[in-house]
Amino acid sequence: MTDRSKRKLVAILAADIVGYSRHIGRDEDGTIAALRKHTAAVLPIVAEHDGRVVDTAGDGILAEFPSAVRAVEAGIAIQRGMEGLALTFL
């Protein structure tokens, strides 16, 4: 098998912030500040669950994990972290 034909099985987690465009339209500076804080909270959670951030764009994040179980565990941890995070979008 050549390097070109190697395959890797991963689970993908994709997430974004509901209503981000509306929020950015109402308060661009505040929304961007809140997004940075949310991102700073999410990135360590991805890493703790053996994930790797593949891409971020605007309010979205795309991460890969070695298994579906790790991806789901990370997703749950992210949701719980957002509940506890005292940041809200307008």
C-alpha positions, 0 to 999 in steps of 0.5 A: 500500500502506498502513502497515497492509498492509505485510508484513515477512519475518523469521526467528524464533529461539526458545530456552529453557533445558532443565530450567529449572523443575527448576533453579529448584525446586532453587536459585531464587537460583542459577538466576536469577543464572545466567540473568542471566549467560546472558542477558547473553551471548546478547543481544549475539550476537543484535545482532551477527547483525542480530537484534532481541529481540522478547520474553523470558519466564522462561528463554525468548527470542524474536528476529527476524532479517532472514534465516534464514541470520542466525538460524541463524548466531546460533543456532550462535553462541549454542550455542558461547557456552554451551559456553564459558560457565562457568555450569551449572545444577544 
